[in-house]
Amino acid sequence: MDREPLGPEDIAKLMPEEYALGNLTILFKRADVGLKRCIRFLTGIARRARSHRYAVLKAVDPAVAGATFDLFEEPTTKPS
């Protein structure tokens, strides 16, 4: 069930026409900006959560406390 992600135009088309106030171009741009802000916000939350989990593990697990790695590096292999 692979689907293409929705773009700003797709999202804007789902909204009632009166939201466009007669100018779909502006609505598309606003949807794009809103989508980018939402993604940035969620990415920030994920990074803070990752840091918090690491801090807790580091405090209770000596193996984690002594490990050195880049917490925000994207994994290059899939977990098995």
C-alpha positions as CSV (number, residue, x, y, z in Angstrom):
1,M,0.0,0.0,0.0
2,D,2.6,2.5,-1.1
3,R,1.2,6.0,-1.8
4,E,2.9,9.2,-2.9
5,P,3.0,11.7,-0.1
6,L,0.6,14.6,-0.3
7,G,2.0,17.9,-1.5
8,P,0.8,21.4,-0.7
9,E,-1.4,21.4,-3.8
10,D,-3.1,18.2,-2.8
11,I,-3.7,19.4,0.7
12,A,-5.1,22.8,-0.6
13,K,-7.5,20.9,-3.0
14,L,-9.0,19.1,0.0
15,M,-9.9,22.3,1.7
16,P,-13.2,24.2,1.1
17,E,-13.0,26.7,-1.8
18,E,-13.9,29.6,0.5
19,Y,-10.6,29.1,2.3
20,A,-8.8,30.2,-0.9
21,L,-10.7,33.6,-0.9
22,G,-10.5,33.5,-4.7
23,N,-6.8,32.9,-5.0
24,L,-5.7,29.3,-5.1
25,T,-2.0,30.2,-5.7
26,I,-1.8,32.0,-2.3
27,L,-3.6,29.0,-0.7
28,F,-1.0,26.6,-2.2
29,K,1.9,28.8,-0.9
30,R,0.4,29.0,2.6
31,A,-0.2,25.2,2.6
32,D,3.4,24.7,1.6
33,V,4.7,27.0,4.3
34,G,2.5,25.4,6.9
35,L,3.6,21.9,5.9
36,K,7.3,22.9,6.1
37,R,6.8,24.4,9.6
38,C,5.0,21.3,10.8
39,I,7.8,19.1,9.6
40,R,10.4,21.3,11.2
41,F,8.4,21.3,14.5
42,L,8.1,17.5,14.5
43,T,11.7,17.0,13.6
44,G,12.7,19.2,16.6
45,I,10.5,17.2,18.9
46,A,12.0,13.9,17.7
47,R,15.6,15.3,18.2
48,R,14.7,16.4,21.8
49,A,13.1,13.1,22.6
50,R,16.2,11.2,21.3
51,S,18.5,13.4,23.5
52,H,16.3,12.8,26.5
53,R,16.3,9.0,26.0
54,Y,20.0,9.1,25.6
55,A,20.5,11.1,28.8
56,V,18.3,8.7,30.8
57,L,20.1,5.6,29.4
58,K,23.5,7.3,30.0
59,A,22.6,7.8,33.7
60,V,21.5,4.2,34.4
61,D,23.7,2.1,32.0
62,P,27.5,2.3,32.3
63,A,27.9,0.8,28.8
64,V,25.9,3.7,27.3
65,A,27.7,6.2,29.5
66,G,31.1,5.1,28.1
67,A,30.0,4.9,24.5
68,T,30.9,7.6,21.9
69,F,28.7,8.0,18.9
70,D,26.8,10.7,17.0
71,L,23.3,10.7,18.4
72,F,21.9,12.5,15.4
73,E,23.7,10.6,12.6
74,E,21.2,8.8,10.4
75,P,21.7,5.0,10.4
76,T,23.3,3.5,7.3
77,T,22.0,0.0,7.8
78,K,18.6,-1.3,8.7
79,P,18.2,-3.0,12.0
80,S,17.6,-6.8,11.7
